[in-house]
Amino acid sequence: MRDAVIVDMVRTVSGKGKPGGALSHLHPADLLATVLRELVERSGIEPSVIEDVVGGCVTQTGVQSSNITRSAVLAAGFPVTVPATTVDRQCGSSQQALHFAAHTVIAGGADVVVACGVESMSRAPLWSNVGEADPHGAGVAERFPPRLVPQGISAELVAARWKLTRAELDAYACASHARAAEAGASGLFAPDLVTAEGCALTTDETLRGDTTVEGLARLAPSFRDEAMADRFPEINWSVTAGNSSPLTDGASAALVMSGEKAAALGLRGRARVHTTAVAGDDPVLMLMGVLPATERVLKRAGLSPQDIGFFEVNEAFAAVPLAWQREFGVPGEKLNVNGGAIALGHPLGASGLRIASTLVQTLEDQGARYGLQTMCEAGGMANATVLERLP
């Protein structure tokens, strides 16, 4: 059977997703074009050999509408013959783009595909594509009365169900910043980072290496809502801006090929897309689709948690990896060991491949064979991927 190998991955630094953020001056098509150009230049391939570009983006409105990935391909200067499409699996969009790219290669539908993602939360704010409209419709409202809840409330529900205290959430968030700062200082992230036009930063703008538990403890809960308190009396209101991922701008990309094509082009794969899975779960609890997704991908791969060298569980909220860790019993020294989205940012459509980049860098740094990443997604879904480091 054909395999799908990741020849290389690149990403921009994470910029604060607000006006004045380090990447907010760039149109998202130009931001994504930055990583597409870099990916081609680093590999030395001709862009004309790319048979498709699959990009993730969540808020597909305004400057991110009209198939933003195609606009980025054209902005990157690729031949007009290179097609592109944009997918939305919410926060897992670029991880899903990687899945689609790998599936296409494995099935023989193409030999060379680029997976990528972009999100400019400063220019296309979260939910700006919804406005006053009801995004779900009457059928969903009837099935889940009185209505679905925002993700922040879901994070509170996760914290309550798994009995996670405010102190635990803040301690985890502080550790994320410390781990990311240490990894950045060691140069771990540098090989995959791309400099964006007009941005002089070489480290993620969202990273605060001086974060303390005491400072985090002073922050007020971000999602306190009296109506929700009546509906969910178990909530303790522990989720804050400090133990959640920040609004972020960023872009990421991966060059995916069949092993045979990579060899023919004289390129070496960094990792193999070993196994993929996606799962659905309760859309009210929403964020814990990572549990069935992890179980499914491990079963499909024929692996156990003990076989995995390192795990990346997206830190949309600290409650998610902590609850996941309690279910699978994975030690802290194998989970998000170089920090996660709380410190490195969460540019929604680009996060899946940012995480893949960090995971592969970790496998390379530690000489481990297998890594597993999983991403919670709005609507109660999750992607999970097992990557295998190639020697």
C-alpha positions as CSV (number, residue, x, y, z in Angstrom):
1,M,0.0,0.0,0.0
2,R,1.2,3.5,-0.7
3,D,2.2,5.7,2.2
4,A,2.0,9.4,2.7
5,V,5.0,11.2,4.1
6,I,5.5,14.7,5.3
7,V,8.6,16.1,3.6
8,D,8.5,19.4,5.5
9,M,6.4,21.7,7.6
10,V,6.5,25.4,8.2
11,R,4.6,28.0,10.2
12,T,4.5,31.6,11.0
13,V,4.9,32.9,14.5
14,S,1.6,33.3,16.3
15,G,0.5,36.9,16.4
16,K,-2.0,38.4,18.8
17,G,-5.4,38.2,17.1
18,K,-6.3,41.8,17.6
19,P,-5.7,45.2,15.8
20,G,-2.0,46.0,16.2
21,G,-1.0,42.3,16.6
22,A,2.3,41.3,14.9
23,L,0.5,39.8,11.9
24,S,-2.6,41.9,11.8
25,H,-1.3,44.1,9.0
26,L,-1.3,41.1,6.5
27,H,-4.3,40.0,4.5
28,P,-4.8,36.3,5.4
29,A,-4.3,35.3,1.8
30,D,-0.9,36.9,1.9
31,L,-0.2,35.4,5.3
32,L,-0.9,31.9,4.0
33,A,1.0,32.6,0.8
34,T,4.1,33.3,3.0
35,V,4.2,29.7,4.2
36,L,3.3,28.2,0.8
37,R,6.3,30.0,-0.8
38,E,8.6,29.0,1.9
39,L,7.6,25.3,1.7
40,V,8.4,25.2,-2.0
41,E,11.7,27.1,-1.6
42,R,12.9,24.8,1.2
43,S,12.1,21.7,-0.8
44,G,13.4,22.9,-4.1
45,I,10.4,21.5,-6.0
46,E,8.7,23.2,-8.9
47,P,5.3,24.4,-7.7
48,S,3.8,22.9,-10.9
49,V,4.2,19.4,-9.4
50,I,1.7,20.2,-6.7
51,E,-1.5,18.5,-7.6
52,D,-3.7,20.1,-5.0
53,V,-3.6,22.4,-2.0
54,V,-6.0,21.7,0.8
55,G,-6.3,24.6,3.4
56,G,-8.2,24.9,6.7
57,C,-9.9,28.1,7.7
58,V,-12.8,28.5,10.2
59,T,-14.2,32.0,9.9
60,Q,-14.8,32.0,6.1
61,T,-16.2,35.5,5.7
62,G,-15.0,38.9,4.5
63,V,-11.2,38.7,3.9
64,Q,-11.3,34.9,4.5
65,S,-14.2,34.1,2.1
66,S,-14.2,32.9,-1.5
67,N,-11.9,30.0,-1.0
68,I,-9.1,31.7,0.8
69,T,-6.7,28.8,0.0
70,R,-7.0,29.5,-3.8
71,S,-6.3,33.1,-3.2
72,A,-3.2,32.2,-1.3
73,V,-2.0,29.9,-4.0
74,L,-2.3,32.7,-6.5
75,A,-0.7,35.2,-4.2
76,A,2.2,32.8,-3.7
77,G,3.0,32.9,-7.4
78,F,2.2,29.3,-8.0
79,P,1.1,28.4,-11.6
80,V,-2.6,29.0,-12.2
81,T,-2.9,25.2,-12.9
82,V,-2.4,24.4,-9.2
83,P,-5.9,24.0,-7.7
84,A,-6.9,24.6,-4.1
85,T,-9.9,24.1,-1.7
86,T,-10.7,25.3,1.8
87,V,-12.2,23.1,4.5
88,D,-13.8,23.8,7.8
89,R,-13.7,21.3,10.6
90,Q,-13.6,24.2,13.1
91,C,-10.4,24.2,15.2
92,G,-9.2,21.0,13.5
93,S,-9.5,22.4,10.0
94,S,-5.8,22.2,9.1
95,Q,-5.4,18.8,10.8
96,Q,-8.3,17.7,8.6
97,A,-6.5,19.2,5.6
98,L,-3.5,17.0,6.5
99,H,-5.9,14.0,6.6
100,F,-7.4,14.8,3.3
101,A,-3.9,15.3,1.7
102,A,-2.7,12.0,3.1
103,H,-5.8,10.1,2.1
104,T,-5.5,11.4,-1.5
105,V,-1.9,10.3,-1.7
106,I,-2.5,6.9,-0.1
107,A,-5.4,6.3,-2.5
108,G,-3.3,7.2,-5.5
109,G,-5.4,10.3,-6.4
110,A,-2.2,12.4,-6.3
111,D,1.5,12.2,-5.6
112,V,2.1,15.7,-4.2
113,V,-0.4,17.6,-2.1
114,V,0.1,20.6,0.2
115,A,-2.0,20.8,3.4
116,C,-2.1,24.2,5.1
117,G,-4.2,26.5,7.2
118,V,-4.7,30.1,8.1
119,E,-6.7,32.3,10.5
120,S,-6.6,36.0,11.0
121,M,-8.6,36.5,14.1
122,S,-7.7,40.2,14.0
123,R,-9.3,40.7,10.6
124,A,-12.0,38.1,10.7
125,P,-13.0,37.9,14.3
126,L,-14.5,34.7,15.7
127,W,-18.3,34.4,14.9
128,S,-18.2,37.4,12.5
129,N,-19.6,35.0,9.9
130,V,-22.7,34.4,12.1
131,G,-23.8,37.9,13.2
132,E,-27.4,37.8,14.5
133,A,-28.2,34.7,12.6
134,D,-29.1,31.3,14.2
135,P,-26.3,29.1,12.9
136,H,-28.0,25.8,13.9
137,G,-31.6,25.9,13.0
138,A,-34.8,24.6,14.5
139,G,-33.9,20.9,14.3
140,V,-30.8,21.3,16.5
141,A,-32.7,23.6,19.0
142,E,-35.4,20.9,19.3
143,R,-32.9,18.1,19.9
144,F,-30.7,20.1,22.4
145,P,-33.1,22.4,24.3
146,P,-32.9,25.1,25.3
147,R,-29.8,25.6,23.0
148,L,-26.2,24.7,22.5
149,V,-23.7,26.6,24.6
150,P,-20.6,28.6,23.8
151,Q,-17.2,26.8,24.0
152,G,-16.3,28.7,27.2
153,I,-19.3,27.2,29.0
154,S,-18.3,23.7,27.6
155,A,-14.9,24.2,29.1
156,E,-16.6,25.0,32.5
157,L,-18.6,21.8,32.1
158,V,-15.5,19.8,31.4
159,A,-13.8,21.2,34.5
160,A,-16.8,20.4,36.6
161,R,-17.3,16.9,35.3
162,W,-13.6,15.9,35.8
163,K,-13.5,17.8,39.1
164,L,-10.6,20.1,37.9
165,T,-9.9,23.0,40.3
166,R,-9.1,26.6,39.4
167,A,-5.6,26.0,40.9
168,E,-5.0,23.0,38.6
169,L,-6.1,24.9,35.5
170,D,-3.9,27.8,36.4
171,A,-0.9,25.6,37.2
172,Y,-1.3,23.8,33.9
173,A,-1.4,27.1,32.0
174,C,1.7,28.4,33.8
175,A,3.5,25.3,32.9
176,S,2.5,25.6,29.2
177,H,4.2,29.1,29.1
178,A,7.3,27.8,30.9
179,R,7.7,24.8,28.6
180,A,7.2,26.8,25.5
181,A,9.6,29.5,26.6
182,E,12.3,26.8,27.4
183,A,11.7,25.1,24.0
184,G,11.9,28.4,22.2
185,A,15.1,29.4,23.9
186,S,16.6,26.0,23.0
187,G,15.9,26.6,19.3
188,L,13.4,23.8,19.0
189,F,10.8,25.7,17.1
190,A,13.3,27.7,14.9
191,P,13.7,25.2,12.0
192,D,10.0,25.4,11.1
193,L,9.4,29.1,11.7
194,V,8.9,31.5,8.7
195,T,9.4,35.2,8.9
196,A,6.3,37.0,7.6
197,E,6.6,40.3,5.7
198,G,6.6,43.3,8.1
199,C,6.9,41.1,11.2
200,A,10.3,41.1,12.9
201,L,9.3,38.6,15.6
202,T,11.1,35.3,15.8
203,T,9.1,34.0,18.8
204,D,5.4,33.7,19.2
205,E,3.8,36.9,20.3
206,T,1.3,35.0,22.5
207,L,4.1,33.5,24.6
208,R,4.6,35.0,28.1
209,G,7.5,33.3,29.7
210,D,7.2,35.3,32.9
211,T,3.7,34.0,33.7
212,T,3.1,33.0,37.3
213,V,0.4,31.0,39.0
214,E,-0.1,34.0,41.3
215,G,-0.7,36.3,38.4
216,L,-3.1,33.9,36.8
217,A,-5.1,33.5,40.0
218,R,-6.0,37.2,40.0
219,L,-7.9,36.9,36.7
220,A,-11.7,36.9,36.8
221,P,-13.6,34.0,35.1
222,S,-14.3,34.9,31.5
223,F,-17.6,33.1,30.9
224,R,-19.6,33.7,34.1
225,D,-23.3,33.8,33.1
226,E,-26.2,33.8,35.5
227,A,-28.6,32.1,33.1
228,M,-26.0,29.3,32.5
229,A,-25.4,29.1,36.3
230,D,-29.1,28.3,36.7
231,R,-29.0,25.7,34.0
232,F,-25.7,24.1,35.1
233,P,-25.4,24.6,38.9
234,E,-22.4,22.3,38.9
235,I,-20.2,25.0,37.2
236,N,-17.6,26.6,39.5
237,W,-16.5,29.3,37.1
238,S,-12.8,28.5,36.9
239,V,-12.1,29.2,33.2
240,T,-10.2,32.5,32.6
241,A,-8.3,34.2,29.8
242,G,-5.2,33.0,31.5
243,N,-6.0,29.2,31.3
244,S,-7.5,29.4,27.8
245,S,-5.9,29.9,24.4
246,P,-5.6,33.5,23.2
247,L,-7.1,35.0,20.0
248,T,-4.4,34.4,17.4
249,D,-3.3,35.1,13.8
250,G,-1.1,32.6,12.0
251,A,-0.6,30.3,9.1
252,S,1.0,26.8,8.6
253,A,1.7,24.3,5.8
254,A,3.0,20.8,5.2
255,L,4.3,19.2,2.0
256,V,2.8,15.7,1.7
257,M,4.0,13.1,-0.9
258,S,4.0,9.4,-1.6
259,G,7.2,7.8,-0.4
260,E,8.0,6.9,-4.0
261,K,7.6,10.4,-5.2
262,A,9.7,11.8,-2.5
263,A,12.5,9.4,-3.3
264,A,12.2,10.2,-7.0
265,L,12.6,13.9,-6.2
266,G,15.6,13.3,-3.9
267,L,13.6,14.3,-0.8
268,R,13.5,12.7,2.6
269,G,10.3,12.4,4.6
270,R,10.4,13.7,8.1
271,A,7.3,11.7,9.2
272,R,4.8,9.3,7.9
273,V,1.0,9.9,8.4
274,H,0.5,6.6,10.1
275,T,-3.2,6.6,11.0
276,T,-6.0,9.2,11.0
277,A,-9.4,9.3,12.7
278,V,-12.2,11.7,13.4
279,A,-15.0,11.3,15.9
280,G,-18.2,13.0,17.0
281,D,-19.4,13.5,20.6
282,D,-21.9,15.4,22.7
283,P,-22.2,18.9,21.2
284,V,-23.1,20.5,24.6
285,L,-20.0,19.1,26.4
286,M,-18.4,19.7,23.0
287,L,-14.7,19.7,23.8
288,M,-14.3,16.0,24.8
289,G,-14.5,14.4,21.3
290,V,-10.8,14.0,21.9
291,L,-11.6,10.9,24.0
292,P,-13.3,8.8,21.3
293,A,-11.0,10.2,18.6
294,T,-8.0,9.1,20.6
295,E,-9.5,5.6,21.2
296,R,-10.4,5.2,17.6
297,V,-7.0,6.2,16.1
298,L,-5.1,4.0,18.6
299,K,-7.4,1.0,17.7
300,R,-7.1,1.7,14.0
301,A,-3.3,2.0,14.3
302,G,-2.9,-1.2,16.4
303,L,-1.1,0.8,19.1
304,S,-1.6,1.5,22.8
305,P,-0.9,4.7,24.7
306,Q,2.3,3.1,26.0
307,D,3.5,2.8,22.4
308,I,3.3,6.6,21.8
309,G,6.3,8.6,22.6
310,F,4.6,12.0,22.9
311,F,1.1,13.4,22.8
312,E,-0.2,16.8,21.7
313,V,-3.7,17.6,23.0
314,N,-4.8,21.0,21.9
315,E,-4.9,23.5,24.7
316,A,-8.0,25.4,23.6
317,F,-8.7,25.4,27.4
318,A,-6.5,23.9,30.1
319,A,-9.4,21.7,31.1
320,V,-9.3,19.7,27.9
321,P,-5.8,18.2,28.1
322,L,-6.2,17.7,31.9
323,A,-9.4,15.8,31.5
324,W,-7.9,13.8,28.6
325,Q,-4.9,13.0,30.7
326,R,-7.1,11.7,33.6
327,E,-8.9,9.3,31.2
328,F,-5.7,7.9,29.5
329,G,-3.3,8.1,32.4
330,V,-0.5,9.6,30.3
331,P,2.3,11.0,32.4
332,G,2.9,14.8,32.2
333,E,6.4,14.3,30.7
334,K,4.7,12.9,27.5
335,L,1.9,15.5,27.1
336,N,2.4,18.9,25.4
337,V,6.0,18.8,26.6
338,N,7.0,21.9,24.7
339,G,4.0,24.0,25.5
340,G,0.7,24.3,23.7
341,A,-1.9,26.7,22.5
342,I,-2.2,28.5,25.8
343,A,1.3,29.8,25.2
344,L,1.9,29.2,21.4
345,G,-1.5,30.5,20.3
346,H,-4.5,29.1,18.6
347,P,-5.0,30.5,15.0
348,L,-8.0,28.3,14.5
349,G,-7.6,27.2,10.9
350,A,-3.8,26.8,11.2
351,S,-3.6,25.2,14.6
352,G,-3.7,21.5,13.5
353,L,-0.5,21.9,11.4
354,R,1.2,24.1,14.1
355,I,0.6,21.2,16.5
356,A,1.9,18.7,13.9
357,S,5.1,20.8,13.5
358,T,5.6,20.9,17.2
359,L,5.0,17.1,17.5
360,V,7.4,16.2,14.8
361,Q,10.0,18.5,16.2
362,T,9.6,16.8,19.6
363,L,9.9,13.3,18.1
364,E,13.0,14.4,16.2
365,D,14.5,16.0,19.3
366,Q,13.8,13.0,21.5
367,G,14.4,10.3,19.0
368,A,10.9,8.8,19.6
369,R,9.0,6.9,16.9
370,Y,5.3,7.6,17.3
371,G,3.4,10.8,18.2
372,L,-0.3,11.3,18.6
373,Q,-2.1,14.6,18.2
374,T,-5.8,15.3,18.8
375,M,-7.9,18.5,18.6
376,C,-11.2,19.3,20.1
377,E,-13.7,21.1,17.8
378,A,-16.9,23.0,18.0
379,G,-20.0,20.9,17.5
380,G,-18.6,18.1,19.6
381,M,-16.0,16.7,17.1
382,A,-12.3,15.9,17.2
383,N,-9.5,14.8,14.8
384,A,-6.7,12.4,15.9
385,T,-3.6,11.6,14.0
386,V,-0.7,9.2,14.7
387,L,2.6,10.4,13.1
388,E,5.6,8.2,12.7
389,R,9.1,9.8,12.7
390,L,11.2,8.6,9.8
391,P,14.9,8.0,10.5
